Amino acid sequence: MEALAFLPKLERTLGKSRQSELFPSVPVGHLGPTWQTKVFPTEGEMAGGVDKHAWIVGTAEALRGALRRNDVFVPGLDKWGDPRKALLQDDAWENARTRVCRSLGLSEKPGVDLDRWCRELDDDYRRLTTGLGDEPT
């Protein structure tokens, strides 16, 4: 979101060939190392500056990934909207809780299944580490 808020500032400097004044303020936390090397080239005519076009493409790619992972939501859209909006709320959930939990084979009490899964995972982990200790390297 910081990158999208930065976009208007970037657009104001689009006509300039070298953007060294933007260098310290360009948000890059959303970009992977490969994109960062493209945004801040060390060779060529853009060396020491900011390649705005690379930043825009890298930011668009990062946004697309965030949409797919549901890290970012677009209000009003079915495909990229908030999946939590489809959850039952308040009275509707209370009315459906027993039926839904029964059909999923889960307890109606919060935390019961999670506690059981944690114990099972811990038991499995302990059996695994014990078994690994018995094996020669």
C-alpha positions, 0 to 999 in steps of 0.5 A, a space after each residue: 500500500 505504501 508503494 501505491 501511495 508513492 506512485 503519484 510522486 513517481 509520476 511527477 518525476 517521469 520526465 526526468 532522465 535520472 531520478 537520484 533525488 527519489 533514491 532514498 524515498 522509493 519504497 522497495 520492501 514489496 520488491 524481491 532482490 531481483 527487482 531491486 537490482 533492476 530498480 537501482 541499476 549499478 551500470 548503464 545510463 541509469 546507474 546511481 538512479 532509480 529506474 521508474 519503469 522497473 519499479 512500476 512493473 515490479 510493483 504491479 507484479 508484487 500487487 498481483 501476487 498479493 491479490 492472489 494470496 489474499 494479502 490485499 483485497 479490492 472492495 466489491 470484487 468477487 475474485 479479489 475481494 475479502 473472502 472473510 465477507 462470505 463468512 456467516 456473522 452473529 445470529 446467522 453463524 449461531 443458527 448454523 454452528 451446530 449443523 456446520 460443525 457436525 458436517 465438518 466433524 468439528 467441536 462446537 467449542 472454540 479451541 477444542 480441535 486446535 488443542 487436539 491437533 497441537 497435541 497430535 502434531 507434538 506427538 508426531 514430532 516427538 516420534 519423528 525426532 526419536 526415530 531420527 535419533 535411532 538412525 545412523 548418519 
